[in-house]
Amino acid sequence: MLRILVPSAALQRPLRPTLATPNMHLLYPCDPFDKKKPDEAYEEEFSAAQSAGFTCFLFSSEDFELGEFKPRPANAFEGEILYRGWMLTPTRYAQLQEAIESKGATVVVTAENYRRCHYLPEWYDQCKDVTPENDRAVERRRLCVFALCDRLDRLLRQRLRQITHHFARVYRPERG
């Protein structure tokens, strides 16, 4: 039995089941040369999802980049849509969400949750309480400070020697 889990971004919604619901459908990018087939990278997953009874839609990433969103098959595009394609920028994903909603469907993962879960500065605050301290980073900083101090010490000693030699040459007492 194939079970498809909803991405962690969807978990931001309260009390949302983590397993796919009957009303959830999957959206995949199509092959750039044959819009009736999924992109080669998603072909196996697409087939497995269809075999498990999921409704799967295709859309052209290239057409979407040009401002055109035509999911296939268009006549059944409804319910909750889970995007299963190439990673998008937060702005592009927000545009995809708008395009999906303009066709009468909703997204499982909102643009806000997509951004929060795909970019470290956004998601780290969500899990920092359960993330162990990184001792290597602390140790690396400590070693960098020691290396900097050591280098500074060597530079100061070298400069001091130069000044001492210069002083000895210029202000050498005369022998008589």
N, C-alpha and C positions, 0 to 999 in steps of 0.2 A: 504494500500500500504506500503510495507516494503522498507525503504530507509536505506542503510548501509553507514555510514560515514567513510571516510578514516581517519586513526589515525592522531593525531597532527603532528607526525614526517613527514608525507607526505606534510604538509603545508609549509615546508621549501623550497620546489621547487617553483619558481616564477610562478604565474598565473595558478596554478594547480587547477582544479575544486575539490571541497570537496566531491561531490557525486560520487559514483562509475560510471565509464564509461563502455560502452558496451565491450570494449577491456580488462577490468579488470576482473581477475579471482581470486578465493580464494584458499589458500593452508592450509589444516588442517592436524594435526597429526592423524594417524589412530589408531585404537584399537590395542594394543600390541598383542592380540591373534587372531584377525581377520582383516587382512590388507585391506579388502574390506569395512570396516565400520569405521566411524570416532571415535575418542577417545570419551569415554562416556561423558566427560566434555563439548565437542563441538557438540554433537549429535543434540541437538535442533537447534542450530544456523546453523549447516550444512544443516539440512532439510529446515529451513526457507529460507536460501540463495538459495538453489536449487529451492524451490517453487517460489521464486521471479525472477527466470530466470538466476541466476548466474551459471557459470561453476565452479564447486568445485573439487579440486584435493586433494588426500590423499597421505601421505608419512609416512614411518615408522621412528619415532624419534630414535628408538633403532638401526635400520640399519644406519641411518645418523650418529649416535655416532660412529659407526664402520667404517665410511668413505664411505658408500654407499647411494646414493640418487636416488630413483626410484619413481617418482611421478606417481600416478594412476588416471585416465587413461593416459598412456604415449603418446598415439598417438595424443592427442590434446593439449599437453602442450606447450602453446605459449602465446604471449601477455604480459600484465602487471600482475604480481602476487602479491597479498597482503597476507602476512603470517598472519594466525589467529590461533596461537598455544601458547604453553607454553612459558614463557619468557626465552630468551636465553642470554648468556653473549655476549658482543659486539664481541668478537672473534668468537663465535659460529654463531652469526648472519651473520658476514662477510663470514664465510664458507658457510652458507646457500645461501647467495646472489651469491657467486661464483658457487655453485652447480646449482642454478636456471638458471643463465646465461649460464652455460655450456650446458644446455638443450635447449637453444635458446630463452628463455623468459627473461623478465626484471623484476625488482622489483619496486613496488610502493614506498616503503620506503627503501632508501639506508642504507648501514651499518653505514655510518657516521651520518645520521639523526636518525637512531635507537639508536645509542650510545648517541647522543646529547639529545634525548627526554626521555630516560629511566634512566639516571643517573643524580642525582641532581647537582653535580659539573659541569656537561656539560650544563644542560638546564637552570640553574638559571640566568645566564647572559642574556639569551634571554628574560626573563620576569621581571627582577629586577626593571625596570622603572615603571612597572604597579603593582608591589607587594607592599602592604602597609608595613610600618615599623612594626616590631614586638615589641611592647612595653613590652610584658611580658619577652622577652629575656633581654632587657635592665634592667628592674626591677629586674630580677633574678640575673644579674651580680652585680647590686648595692647592693642587699641584701647579696650576697656572700662576697662582700668587707666589708660590715658592720659586718657580722658574723666573718670574719677573723680578723678584727680590734678588735672586742670585745674579741675574744679568745686570741689574742696577748696581749691585755691589762690585762686580767686575769692571763696569764702566767707570765708576767712581774711583776705584783703585788705579785703573789705567790713567785716568785724567790727573789724579794726584801725582803719579809718577812723572807724567809729562810736565806738570807745573814745577815739581821739585827739580827735575833736570834743567828746565829752562831757568829757573831761579839760580841754580848752582852755576850755570854758564854765564849768566848776565851779571850776577852780583858776587862772583867768586872773589874772595879776599886776595889781595896781591901778596905774592911771596917776596920776601926781600932779603 
